[in-house]
Amino acid sequence: MPLTKVTRNYQITIPAEIRKALGIKEGEYLDVELRGDEIVIKRAKRKWKTFRLGRKITEEELERLEEEAMEEEMAWRP
């Protein structure tokens, strides 16, 4: 089992063999859960909004979507 160290900023590095095995890339979000005396880290499941190409979007709709995206982003930050 690989060993990792907690830094002075309370950060850890996921060992390379585990990152490679799970395909974890820089910038991905991970869920962290406490189970008794264990820390469980799992890849976060996020649903991304999509747009139909070529569709006309009003300025009001664009502003609303931007606000929703910013609120969602803030919800993911600690």
URLINPE-V214627 format. One record per pair of residues at least 6 apart in sequence whose C-alpha atoms are under 7 Angstrom apart, sorted by the first residue. I is the first residue (numbers start at 1). GAP is how many residues later the second one is. If there is no record, write none. Layout:
i:I gap:GAP
i:I gap:GAP
//
This chain:
i:2 gap:13
i:4 gap:8
i:4 gap:9
i:4 gap:11
i:5 gap:7
i:6 gap:6
i:29 gap:14
i:29 gap:15
i:30 gap:11
i:30 gap:12
i:30 gap:13
i:30 gap:14
i:31 gap:10
i:31 gap:11
i:31 gap:12
i:31 gap:13
i:32 gap:7
i:32 gap:8
i:32 gap:9
i:32 gap:10
i:33 gap:6
i:33 gap:7
i:33 gap:8
i:34 gap:6
//
